């Protein structure tokens, strides 16, 4: 399979597992998973892949991806982050590293420093474990993204819940502005 086909199928997988499982005719468990066999049947019925999509193909897509977006465990597949449908997925509550990052656009900054980081279209706020990852996330929206530094240790101590996505992506409930700063500025941009 060439990389463009892997990317094409990966986007369909994300759509089904993060955004619209109902359109594919399956339900997800509370952890966001569905059996691989049910998933393959639904994907093949919807997209008429020729040759038919197999578990081996999915494993090849996952192994060659730039990001770890999916996991297969005990015959079940799930998206690790990014969900947008209303039923909230249970992610594993985990103590975050002391500092996390969030890459965003200059345009969004005033509103973020006013309201905090909100999940917007997704179920959880997405944070990055390192600046490089935050840069990649932010570059989707701004050629010179703003990298916010999140005081995760203090937020967690104050009751904000954090969850693991993958080794680079963390999820959280909304993050009030007092835990956010633009690194390099002497003055934290909090209200
Ligand atoms: C912004 C991709 C205004 C937030 C990525 C972001 C990530 C606010 C946008 C994953 C705001 C939401 C998620 C506020 C937050 N006012 N704007 N109060 N609070 N925002 O796409 O974090 O390639 O839902 O800064 O790599 O950009 O799909 O979240 O710009 O890991 O696997 O609202 O999706 O992964 O955008 O990205 P998103 P995100 P995949």
Boltz pocket constraint, residues with backbone or C-beta under 6 A from the ligand:
constraints:
  - pocket:
      binder: B
      contacts: [[A, 67], [A, 69], [A, 82], [A, 103], [A, 104], [A, 105], [A, 108], [A, 111], [A, 112], [A, 115], [A, 116], [A, 117], [A, 118], [A, 119], [A, 120], [A, 121], [A, 122], [A, 125], [A, 126], [A, 127], [A, 136], [A, 137], [A, 138], [A, 141], [A, 169]]
      max_distance: 6.0
